[in-house]
Amino acid sequence: MKNIEIHSGAIKDIKRVDTSYYGNPRYSFMINDLKVYTPIDSLLGYSIHNYLNKKVVARIGDHYNRVTLKSIKEVAA
């Protein structure tokens, strides 16, 4: 993963995208008007709904020319 940046804001507009080859879920979501995808075959695909409308700090980078979530942590409002 390249160009890792830290973004903070609320997670909005979670949408399901195609599953991985192994059947694991993938989602896209918005944080600060930036469309981000969960990684392929990652537990983040299962837990992203826990952060909906909550303030978070997320590490986001480029993975195969797609803006991809690396890690996420909820912060106090």
N, C-alpha and C positions, 0 to 999 in steps of 0.2 A: 504494500500500500504506500502511495506517495502523497506528498503535499498535505500532511495531516494538520488540521486546524481545529481549534476549540470554538464551539458555538454554544451560546446559552439562550434559552427561550422556552416557549411552550410547544409541545408536540401537538400538531393538528392534522386533520385530514388523512387518517391512515386508510390505505387501500391495499387490497391483496393483489399481488402480481403472480406471474407463473411460478409454480413450485420448482424446486431444484430437481436434478436428475434422480435423486434418491427420495423424492417426495416430501422434503421438508418445506415448510411455508416460507414465503418471502413477502415483504410488504414495502410499500413506499409511503412516505409521510413528509410533512412540511415542518420545518423549523426555521423561523426568521425568513420566510419567503424563499427558502432553499429546499428543493426536492431531493430527498435522501432515500436510499434503499438499504434494507437490511442485508447483511452478507449472506452468501450461499452457504447452506448447511451449517448454520450458526444458531445457538440458543437465543440470540437476540430476536430472531423471527418469532419465537414463542412468547417472548416477554414484552414486546413493544407496546402491546395494548395496556399494560400496567402504567404507562407514562402518559396516556392520552390526557390532554389539557392540564398537565402538570409542568412546573418549571424544572428544567433539566440543564445539565451541562453535558454536551456530547462532543466526542472526538470524531471528526469526519475527515475522510481522505478520498483520494482517487484510486480506484481498483479497476483495472481494465477499462479505463475511460468512463467510469460511472461513479457518481458521488455515493460513497458507501459509509455506513456507520461502523466505527471501530469499537467504541465503548460509550456507555451512557450512565449517568448518575443523577438521581433526583436531588434537588436542593430545596432548602426551606424557602417558602414564599415570602 
